[in-house]
Amino acid sequence: MFNTFGSSPSGAFGEYVFIARLDFNAAPKTGLPLAPRYDLGSVYLLVDPTAQPAITAVGKKLSINSSAIAVGEGRGFASRGAEVTQVGFPVESCNADLTAFDLTTGAWRRLTEHPEYSDPMQTSPDGEWMVIEDTRGSGRQMFLSGMRYVPPLTDMLSVIVTTSFRNNGGRRFMEPYLLDKYGDRGTYFGQKITGDNNGVQGSGAYNDPEWNAMADPRWSPNGRQIVIWQALASPPACGGANPLPCYTSKEPGKANYRVLIATLTSRKATVAPPVKLASDVVPWGTPYVPGSSFPEIKQLPAGSYTLDGKFSGKADVQIIYSNPTTIGTVAVKYTRFSDDGLHFLDGTESVSLGKPADPATAGVHCDWFSDLTQSGKTSATKKTSPGGFHVDIDPFTNMFTANGTLTTAVDGISWFQPVNGG
């Protein structure tokens, strides 16, 4: 499996996922290098050309189908190779999660649901466990995603913004967590591998929040050990003009990188069953021919829509295009909206995207206005300052500059955005 960035014929930019077979070519006659090599065979683009997007409309009525086949960024395999894992379109607003699709049937399941950001992962050789890297415990994303059970309506635009706060340049805020094969559910959110979340900055301990997990974690063949590597925050992600301080490494030679091997001491070594030979065909995928164009990303037309809550209320949604092919604004008004009968949402939220202040960057400019209140089982608010929250952010460097504030409060605990440069 591999990922690539690309543009559709209309110029829409996106990330695409491929799966292919490796064929050994002992004596190639064409292409480079003209030496023994592996070629890609039976290449499939993991896009179902007949599938509808997660958010669709019949007339002016919206519906959300979280299980719609839409692979965002491929992260590996699960269920002994029967499923592909990925970070895709959110189930809950601003909450980037890991999900899985069956390579044969396209059946979907959600693996993580904590409001923080999940990304790198690997399943154990026997398929019973997974190790993920996640910002849970850091509070990094909570100003965006702390209010749960909000439908991903503004996410039609905001995904590129909300997923880009997870890092600060070269500094990551992820830590490794161990979950069983079923993933997050109820009050179960796995076990942090490097200890608790009470680490002391600069201590050099395994749970020192200045030491962050880097991609990608790996399992030992017998399923008893997990290998991760960590990096210590270093300039320009701290120190100098950055408001965050730097700390001196306590590793030999003051190294800023280290490899950790976590041994699951209470477990016995396992022998993984043989991997079944995978089919060369992905029934719901698209056979890829070199040079063919990427498919267009399906979008809703401009207009006013309504999403009915599964239990009560509604969301009035307005979609405005900034040019003939690009959505520029999504605005939502919630009235006693509830899908579960436990969480009730009222208020307004709108997101607009445009060009960044520096046209030389690959980033986007976002204007965000939020005044949401959640009642019922949870008491929460999500509010921007009176003039809104305005941010220029680069999804490749994860660096941002914000004006105004966006704050989420959940049951008396407030979560604030990171400082500019931090």
Solvent accessible surface area in square Angstrom, and as a share of the most:
residue,aa,sasa,rsa
1,M,65,0.29
2,F,77,0.32
3,N,54,0.27
4,T,47,0.27
5,F,106,0.44
6,G,12,0.11
7,S,57,0.37
8,S,5,0.03
9,P,97,0.61
10,S,58,0.38
11,G,52,0.50
12,A,37,0.28
13,F,111,0.46
14,G,13,0.12
15,E,49,0.22
16,Y,12,0.05
17,V,2,0.01
18,F,7,0.03
19,I,25,0.13
20,A,31,0.24
21,R,96,0.35
22,L,118,0.59
23,D,47,0.24
24,F,121,0.50
25,N,44,0.23
26,A,64,0.50
27,A,67,0.52
28,P,14,0.09
29,K,174,0.74
30,T,104,0.60
31,G,47,0.45
32,L,160,0.80
33,P,81,0.51
34,L,112,0.56
35,A,44,0.34
36,P,91,0.57
37,R,44,0.16
38,Y,141,0.54
39,D,43,0.22
40,L,95,0.47
41,G,11,0.11
42,S,44,0.28
43,V,26,0.15
44,Y,24,0.09
45,L,5,0.03
46,L,1,0.00
47,V,41,0.23
48,D,26,0.13
49,P,84,0.53
50,T,112,0.65
51,A,22,0.17
52,Q,113,0.50
53,P,40,0.25
54,A,12,0.10
55,I,9,0.05
56,T,32,0.19
57,A,34,0.27
58,V,127,0.73
59,G,64,0.62
60,K,122,0.52
61,K,106,0.45
62,L,11,0.05
63,S,59,0.38
64,I,46,0.24
65,N,77,0.39
66,S,39,0.25
67,S,48,0.31
68,A,12,0.09
69,I,31,0.16
70,A,45,0.35
71,V,17,0.10
72,G,26,0.25
73,E,44,0.20
74,G,4,0.04
75,R,51,0.19
76,G,20,0.19
77,F,80,0.34
78,A,3,0.02
79,S,49,0.31
80,R,73,0.27
81,G,29,0.28
82,A,50,0.38
83,E,16,0.07
84,V,0,0.00
85,T,0,0.00
86,Q,4,0.02
87,V,17,0.10
88,G,16,0.16
89,F,69,0.29
90,P,9,0.06
91,V,36,0.21
92,E,12,0.05
93,S,6,0.04
94,C,4,0.03
95,N,2,0.01
96,A,7,0.05
97,D,5,0.03
98,L,0,0.00
99,T,6,0.04
100,A,0,0.00
101,F,2,0.01
102,D,33,0.17
103,L,22,0.11
104,T,89,0.52
105,T,98,0.57
106,G,7,0.06
107,A,61,0.47
108,W,67,0.23
109,R,71,0.26
110,R,52,0.19
111,L,1,0.01
112,T,0,0.00
113,E,35,0.16
114,H,34,0.15
115,P,12,0.08
116,E,2,0.01
117,Y,10,0.04
118,S,1,0.00
119,D,11,0.06
120,P,3,0.02
121,M,6,0.03
122,Q,57,0.25
123,T,26,0.15
124,S,6,0.04
125,P,32,0.20
126,D,34,0.18
127,G,9,0.09
128,E,74,0.33
129,W,78,0.27
130,M,2,0.01
131,V,0,0.00
132,I,0,0.00
133,E,0,0.00
134,D,0,0.00
135,T,1,0.00
136,R,7,0.03
137,G,48,0.46
138,S,56,0.36
139,G,16,0.16
140,R,16,0.06
141,Q,3,0.02
142,M,25,0.11
143,F,0,0.00
144,L,2,0.01
145,S,2,0.01
146,G,6,0.06
147,M,6,0.03
148,R,40,0.15
149,Y,97,0.37
150,V,7,0.04
151,P,9,0.06
152,P,3,0.02
153,L,0,0.00
154,T,3,0.02
155,D,2,0.01
156,M,47,0.21
157,L,17,0.08
158,S,0,0.00
159,V,46,0.27
160,I,60,0.31
161,V,0,0.00
162,T,3,0.02
163,T,28,0.16
164,S,1,0.01
165,F,0,0.00
166,R,48,0.18
167,N,11,0.05
168,N,3,0.02
169,G,25,0.24
170,G,66,0.63
171,R,17,0.06
172,R,34,0.12
173,F,28,0.12
174,M,1,0.00
175,E,14,0.06
176,P,0,0.00
177,Y,12,0.05
178,L,8,0.04
179,L,0,0.00
180,D,23,0.12
181,K,63,0.27
182,Y,131,0.50
183,G,0,0.00
184,D,8,0.04
185,R,103,0.38
186,G,62,0.59
187,T,138,0.80
188,Y,72,0.27
189,F,59,0.24
190,G,28,0.27
191,Q,118,0.52
192,K,26,0.11
193,I,33,0.17
194,T,13,0.07
195,G,39,0.37
196,D,78,0.40
197,N,80,0.41
198,N,121,0.62
199,G,19,0.19
200,V,102,0.59
201,Q,93,0.41
202,G,12,0.12
203,S,45,0.29
204,G,16,0.16
205,A,45,0.35
206,Y,136,0.52
207,N,30,0.15
208,D,0,0.00
209,P,52,0.32
210,E,3,0.01
211,W,3,0.01
212,N,6,0.03
213,A,0,0.00
214,M,31,0.14
215,A,43,0.33
216,D,50,0.26
217,P,0,0.00
218,R,114,0.41
219,W,23,0.08
220,S,18,0.12
221,P,119,0.75
222,N,57,0.29
223,G,10,0.09
224,R,73,0.27
225,Q,66,0.29
226,I,0,0.00
227,V,53,0.31
228,I,3,0.01
229,W,87,0.30
230,Q,0,0.00
231,A,13,0.10
232,L,11,0.05
233,A,7,0.05
234,S,42,0.27
235,P,95,0.60
236,P,116,0.73
237,A,5,0.04
238,C,0,0.00
239,G,23,0.22
240,G,85,0.82
241,A,114,0.88
242,N,19,0.10
243,P,79,0.50
244,L,46,0.23
245,P,76,0.48
246,C,52,0.31
247,Y,71,0.27
248,T,89,0.52
249,S,8,0.05
250,K,139,0.59
251,E,46,0.21
252,P,117,0.74
253,G,83,0.80
254,K,136,0.58
255,A,41,0.32
256,N,57,0.29
257,Y,136,0.52
258,R,21,0.08
259,V,103,0.59
260,L,24,0.12
261,I,107,0.54
262,A,24,0.19
263,T,56,0.33
264,L,26,0.13
265,T,109,0.63
266,S,111,0.72
267,R,62,0.23
268,K,178,0.75
269,A,62,0.48
270,T,56,0.32
271,V,145,0.83
272,A,32,0.25
273,P,71,0.45
274,P,125,0.79
275,V,102,0.59
276,K,178,0.75
277,L,180,0.89
278,A,75,0.58
279,S,85,0.55
280,D,67,0.35
281,V,84,0.48
282,V,9,0.05
283,P,87,0.55
284,W,19,0.07
285,G,9,0.08
286,T,41,0.24
287,P,87,0.54
288,Y,58,0.22
289,V,99,0.57
290,P,117,0.74
291,G,78,0.75
292,S,50,0.33
293,S,79,0.51
294,F,35,0.15
295,P,48,0.30
296,E,84,0.37
297,I,88,0.45
298,K,98,0.41
299,Q,84,0.37
300,L,15,0.08
301,P,88,0.55
302,A,56,0.43
303,G,22,0.21
304,S,70,0.45
305,Y,12,0.05
306,T,29,0.17
307,L,13,0.06
308,D,72,0.37
309,G,13,0.12
310,K,170,0.72
311,F,129,0.54
312,S,31,0.20
313,G,33,0.31
314,K,83,0.35
315,A,0,0.00
316,D,49,0.25
317,V,3,0.02
318,Q,86,0.38
319,I,2,0.01
320,I,80,0.41
321,Y,55,0.21
322,S,75,0.49
323,N,71,0.37
324,P,130,0.81
325,T,76,0.44
326,T,60,0.35
327,I,7,0.03
328,G,6,0.05
329,T,29,0.17
330,V,0,0.00
331,A,28,0.22
332,V,5,0.03
333,K,114,0.48
334,Y,6,0.02
335,T,60,0.35
336,R,119,0.44
337,F,3,0.01
338,S,2,0.01
339,D,67,0.34
340,D,64,0.33
341,G,19,0.18
342,L,91,0.45
343,H,13,0.06
344,F,24,0.10
345,L,3,0.01
346,D,52,0.27
347,G,24,0.23
348,T,64,0.37
349,E,4,0.02
350,S,26,0.17
351,V,0,0.00
352,S,30,0.19
353,L,40,0.20
354,G,37,0.36
355,K,181,0.77
356,P,22,0.14
357,A,90,0.69
358,D,72,0.37
359,P,119,0.75
360,A,95,0.74
361,T,59,0.34
362,A,61,0.47
363,G,10,0.09
364,V,23,0.13
365,H,50,0.22
366,C,0,0.00
367,D,39,0.20
368,W,0,0.00
369,F,89,0.37
370,S,6,0.04
371,D,74,0.38
372,L,0,0.00
373,T,63,0.37
374,Q,4,0.02
375,S,44,0.28
376,G,57,0.54
377,K,147,0.62
378,T,23,0.13
379,S,75,0.49
380,A,3,0.03
381,T,43,0.25
382,K,6,0.03
383,K,86,0.36
384,T,23,0.13
385,S,29,0.19
386,P,147,0.92
387,G,52,0.50
388,G,1,0.01
389,F,0,0.00
390,H,47,0.21
391,V,1,0.00
392,D,35,0.18
393,I,3,0.01
394,D,22,0.12
395,P,32,0.20
396,F,109,0.45
397,T,67,0.39
398,N,6,0.03
399,M,70,0.31
400,F,13,0.05
401,T,79,0.46
402,A,8,0.07
403,N,101,0.52
404,G,34,0.33
405,T,67,0.39
406,L,0,0.00
407,T,34,0.20
408,T,0,0.00
409,A,25,0.20
410,V,29,0.17
411,D,91,0.47
412,G,80,0.77
413,I,104,0.53
414,S,54,0.35
415,W,73,0.25
416,F,141,0.59
417,Q,36,0.16
418,P,19,0.12
419,V,81,0.47
420,N,67,0.35
421,G,17,0.17
422,G,3,0.03
